[in-house]
Amino acid sequence: MRKLFLICFSFILTVFLGFICLCIGKYYIPINEIITLNLSKEIYKTIIFDIRLPRIIMAILVGAALAVSGATYQGVFRNPLVSPYILGVSSGAAFGAALSIIFPEFPLSLQLSAFVFGLLTVYLAYSLARVRGRVPLVTLLLAGVILGSFFSAMVAIFQYIATEAQLKAIVFWLMGGLYSASWDDVKTTGILIPIGIILLQIYSWKLNVLSLGDDEARALGINTERLKILLITLATFITSLAVSVTGIIGWVGLMMPHAARLIIGPDHRYLLPLSASFGAIFLLICDTIARTITTGEVPLGIVTSLLGAPYLIYLIRNKKNLFFGD
């Protein structure tokens, strides 16, 4: 009962924080006008419905997607240092985005290209790691590291040959941000990301069993190889979708599952939804800081890194058993 209360409270807090973020910005809007929808000025409507609201919704969706995929990867690999980008998703997506920027005649748009190459990288890693019908997790991780390094090198080549304008576009995309969030992005991700999260939640009890070890899971009648493929595919899908819209945003998928695990425990039936709300809250706060701290806009990836690094240091110093055992 306590765990359900915590999850419900975190979702209510996410919605409340979303309302607060609607008010905050270079142009302050009173919260009472937002709640009553009595927007006395036309500029209020423009700022809320055309600029802030789609951005806030995207922050919630992307934060939830990265946190849930991070919790899923950590459960599948049984490693607390695993993040959604471990299999080269970020490097593949970055290559796809850079390819679209460098070659304007490329048939795929920037977002679609990043999404396709993010998924393709994981598929290639899986294909390379497959040995006699099985995919050892260590081999899969190594394949992801190799492909990530390759695509990172390709992005570096693109940066070297790019024009000044193209170089700025690549670098800014790599830093991540919600500055270009629109209702079209919300329409796409607002359906697919929740579907992916719901499917992962459905399999959360099997993820609990898988976290105990392959032998125990097989003894309970679970096809571990098939389940790993399914979970990794779903987690990679929502990660690629999020990255294709926002660029590279680190730390969310690494930190938020830890924060949720410290509060609610390792049971993925409760861990996944709490991680989703924690990811949404964290990204809402970071994005609000990114768009208000200066007269311009700080890339979101920089803010998440500045806030994330001290938190991970805290975990390592004070919660060593999470990483290294008792």
N, C-alpha and C positions, 0 to 999 in steps of 0.2 A: 504493500500500500504506500509506503514511504517513497519507493522508487517511482511509482506512477505519479505521486504528488510532485516530486522533483521534476519529472519530465513535463508535466502540465504547466508547472510554474515557469519553467525555462521557455516554453513556447509562448506563454502570456508575456513574459519579459521581452521576448524577441519582437512581438507585435508592438508593445509599448515603446520600446527603443526605436522602432521604425517610425512611429509618430513623432518622437522627439527629433529624430534626424531630419524629418520633413521640415521642421521649424528652423533648424540650424543651417547657417550658410552666410555668405556675404550679404544676403538680403534676408533679414529675420522676418519670419511670419508667425504671428501669435497662434498658439496651439488651439485656442478656443475656436478660431476661424476654421482650422483644419477639421476639428471634431464635428462641428456643426455644418461644415461645408458651406458656410456663409462667407464666401470669399468676396470681400467688399471691393477689391481692386482687380482689374483684369490681369495685371502683372502677377498677382498671386496665383491665378489659375495657370498661367503659362509656366511659371517656375515650378509649381507642384506637379502638374500633369504631364508636362513636356520634358522636364529636366530631372527633378529630384525623385519622383515616384518610380519611374522605370529603373533608375539607378539603384534605389534602395531595394526594390524587388530583386534585381540582379545580384546585389550583394548578399541577400538572404539565400538565394538559390545556389550561387557559386560557393559561398561559405559552407552551406550544408553539404553540397556535393563533394567538396574536397575533404571535409572532415569525415564523412561517412566512408568514402573510398579509402581514406587513411586508416580508419578503424578496421575496415575489411582486409586490407593488405596486411596489417599487423597481426590480425587473427590467422590469416592463411599462412603467412610466413613464420608465425610464432616469433616475431622479432619486433621489439618496441621501437627500433630506430628506422623502420621501414616507412616510407612516405609514398603518396600517390605517384610520384615521378620516378620510382625506383627502376621501372622497366624501360626507361627511356622515353616516356610519353612527352615530357616537356621538350626534350631535344628534337624529337620527331615533329612535334607541333611547331617548334621554332623554325625548323627547316622548311616546313610547309608554308608558314607565314612569310619567311624571307624569300622563298621562291616566288610567291605571288607578288611581293613588293618589287623584286629585282626585274621580273619579267611580266610587265603589265598585260601582255598578250596571253599569259597562262590562263587556261579555260576556267579554273576554279577561283572563286573569290578568296580573299585572305582568310576569312573565318572557316570556310568549307575546306580549304587547303590545309589549314592547321589541324582541323578535326580529322580529316582523312589520314594525314601522315602520322598523327598521334596514335590512332588505332593501328595503322600499318606497322609502326615500329614494334608494338607489342606482339602483333601477329608474327613478324619476322623473328622476334626474340623467342617466341614459343616454338616456331618451326626449327630454329637453330638448336634449341635445347632438347628437342624430342629425340629420345634414344630408345629404340625397340618398343615403340608404343607408349613409353612413359616419359614424363617430364620432371626430372629431379629439380627441386626448388633452387638448389645451389647453382646448378647449370643455367637455370632460367635467369637468375640474378646476374650471373656473369655475362650471359648473352645480352641482357638489358644494358649493362655497363658498357659493353663493347659497342653496341649500336648507338647508345647515347653519346659516346665519345666520337664516333664517326659522324653523326649528324651535327654535333657541336662544331667539329672541324669544318663541315660544309657551311654552316652558318658563318663561321669566321672568314671563310673564303668569300662568301657573298658580301660580308661587311667590307672586305678588302677591295672588292671591285665595284662597290656601290657608289653612286653619286652622293653628294652631301645630303640631299633631301631624302634619298633612299636610306642612307645610313642612319639618319635621325629617326626615320619611321621604324626601322628594325630595332634600334636600341630602345626606343620608347615602348615598343611592343614587348620586348624581352623584360622590361621592368614591370610590366603589368599595370592595369588600371581599368576603371569603370567609366572613364571620361566619355566614351563613345556609346554607352548603354542607351538602347532605344526600345520602343515598344515592339519592334520586329524581333529583337533579341529575346524579349520577355515571352513573346508568342512561341518561339522555338524552344527555349530552355524551360519555360514554365510548364510544359507538358512532359518533355522527355526526361528531365532531371528528376522530378517527383516519381515518375514511373520506375526509373532505375533504383531510386532509394527504396521505394515500396517493395520491389522485387528482392533487394538485398535484405530488407527487414523480414520478408517471408522465409528466407533461408537462414535467418540469424541463429535459430536453434541448431541447425546443422553446422554452422560456423563454430558454435560452442563445442560441439563434439570434435570437429576438426582441430581445434586448438589444443585438444588433449594429446594429439599425436596420430599419425596415420594408422598404426596398428590398432589402437583403441577404436578408431572410427570404422575401420574395416570389420572389426569384431562385432560392431553394432549394425552391420549390413549396409554401410555407406560406401558408394563408389567414390573414393577419395580423388582420383584423377579427374573424373568428370565434374565433381563438385568444385575442385580448384579452378578448372577451366571456366566454369560458369561464373564463379565469384570474381575471378580476375577480369573476365570479360565485362561484366556489369560495372565493376569499379573503374575499369579503364574507360569504358564508354562515357560515364558521367564526368570523369576527369577530363577527357579529351573535349567533351562538349563545353565544359567550363573554361578550359584553357583557350579554346578557339575564340571565345568571346572576350576574355579579359587579358589574355597574355599570361606570362608566367607569374604566379603568385605563390611564394613559398611559405613554409612553416604551418599553414593552417591544418593541412592533413597530418602533420607530425605532432603538433602540440595539442590540438583540441581533443583527440581521442585520449591522450594522457590525462588532461584535465578532467574529462568526463569519467575516466576509469578510477581516478582518485576519489571521486565523489560517490559513484554508483556501483563500482565493482566491475569485474570482467565479463559478466553475463551480457552477451551481445544483443539479446532481446531488448535490454534497456540501454545498453551502451550506444547502439547505433542512433536511436532517436535523440538521446542527450547530446551526443557528439554533433548531430545535425544542428541542433539549436545553439550549441556553443560556437560552432563554426560560423553560423549566421550572425550571432551577436558580435563575435570577434571581428568579422569582416565589415560589419556595419560601423563599428567604432573606428576601425582603421581607415575606412573610406571617408568617413566624416572628418577625421583628422587630415587626411590627404588633400581634401578639397577646401579646407578652411584655415589651415595653419599658415599659409602664405597667400600673397595676392594672386599667385599662379596656382599650379597644382603639383603636388609631390606625387611621383609614381607610387601606386599602391604597394608594389612589391618591396619598396624601400621601407615603408612604414611597418609592414608585417615582419620584416627582418629585424628592424630596430626593436620592436616589441617582443619578437619571438626569441631572439638569442638570449636575453637575460632570463627568460622563463625556463629555457632548456638548461641553462647553467644552474638555476635553482634546483631543477629536478635532479640533475646529476649530483649536485652537492648534498642535497637533503633527502633524496629518494633513490639512493643507489640501488636498492633491491629491485626497482623497476627495470633497470638496465642490466645489472650484473648478478642478480640473485641475492640471497641472504648472506 
